[in-house]
Amino acid sequence: PYFMSYEWLRGHQKNDVYGYATLNYNVSKYVDVLVRSSVTTYDLTRTEKMPFSAHPYGREEGRGDYREDKRSLFENNTEAMVKARAPRVAGFLDISGFVGANLRTFKYNSSFVTTNYLNVPNVYSFSNSRNPVLAYNFASDMRVQSGYYSLDFGLGKYANINTTGRFDKLSALSSKNNTFFYPSVNV
C-alpha cells in the first residue's frame, strides 16, 4: 500500500461541462416553436509516474517510466421544431403535425505519450527518456444533420392516419452514401 500510495503515482484530472437551454414560443393557439440545445464537453489528463523499483509485466528492466494520457470531447445537439394543429374541420377531422431539424456535432481527440525507460530515477519528464519517446494520437469528428416531420389526421373516433419521415446526413460516411430517409405510414 505504501508503494502504490507514495511511489508509483497516478494522477487523474477531469473537467466536465454540461449545458442545456430550451426556448418554447407559442406563436398562436395553433402554432408553437421550440428551439433547444445541449452541450457536453470534458478534458481529461491522466499521468503515471512509474519508479525504478516497479517491475510490471513487459517492463522487467526496472528503469521507470512517465506517461501522459490526454482526452477531450465536445458534443452539441441543437434542434428546432414547429408544431401546428388546425381547427377541427367539419366537426370530425383533426389535423396536426410538426416539422423539425437537428444538428449534432461531435469531436473527440486523444493523445498518449510515454517515455521508453528513464535515464535518471524520479525525474518524470519526457526529456528524461532513455530511448525515443513514444507518442500516439487519435481524432474523430462527426456531424449529423437531420430533418423530420409528422402529419396526423384524426377522423373523429373512427380512425387515425399518421405519416412520418426523417432524413439523416452523416459526415462520418462516404459522401456517395451518407444520406438516409426513414418514412412511415400508420392507420
HELIX and SHEET records of a PDB file:
HELIX    1   1 TYR A    2  TYR A    6  1                                   5    
HELIX    2   2 PHE A  126  ASN A  128  5                                   3    
SHEET    1   A 7 LEU A   9  SER A  28  0                                        
SHEET    2   A 7 VAL A  31  MET A  50 -1                                        
SHEET    3   A 7 ASP A  65  ARG A  85 -1                                        
SHEET    4   A 7 LEU A  93  LEU A 118 -1                                        
SHEET    5   A 7 SER A 129  LEU A 155 -1                                        
SHEET    6   A 7 ALA A 159  LEU A 170 -1                                        
SHEET    7   A 7 THR A 179  ASN A 186 -1                                        
END                                                                             
